[in-house]
């Protein structure tokens, strides 16, 4: 599973963080007490996103993780087997 960067940033902003500055490879977010570097990749690994939430002192929501944070490129395909009744008719 992976996390879209924009969804992670949106979650941080909802929890009181704002953009402090842009670094060379990271965007730096702060809430006045904590400073969090966020990589500039479109998609972040789930483990990385959880670590960033932990550094920020924010609990990653399981509902949000299941619905908004997931990004799966694999298409959902129906069974490739032909229907046996269809072949007999």
PyMOL commands that set and color helices and strands:
alter all, ss='L'
color gray80, all
select helices_A, chain A and resi 5-14+46-56+62-67+84-88
alter helices_A, ss='H'
color red, helices_A
select strands_A, chain A and resi 2-4+18-22+26-30+35-39+43-45
alter strands_A, ss='S'
color yellow, strands_A
deselect
rebuild
show_as cartoon
